[in-house]
Amino acid sequence: MKKSKFLALLPLLLSYIHIRSIYTYKKSVEEITKILDEKQSTISKHLAVLKNVGIIDDKKVGLYRFYYLKLPCVLNFSLCVEQTLKEKIKLEKKLIE
């Protein structure tokens, strides 16, 4: 992923960063929707983008998916960008080989 694409996610990421609980507790889409006062479809799309770039992950429990921060380094965003891009490059190299 290009750095510019990743940085384009910054506004989206920042909307979730203020939810400190996602750092320490797994949250369902429903819980995040209530906290952010947004539509579930919007939250689900944003979570999919964040998951796709490796910032968050989820765990399915019964009918629900609980999202959690996969990269605690997001608190130090500049290092997080660098680390994520390196991991993405490593993964892409493995796929090519």
Buried (B, 14 or more C-beta within 10 A) or exposed (E): BEEEEBEEBEEBBEEBBEBEEBEEEBBBBEBBBEBBEBEEEEBBEBBEBBBEBBBBBBEEEEEEBBBBBBBEBBEEBEEBBEBBBEEBEEEEEEEEE
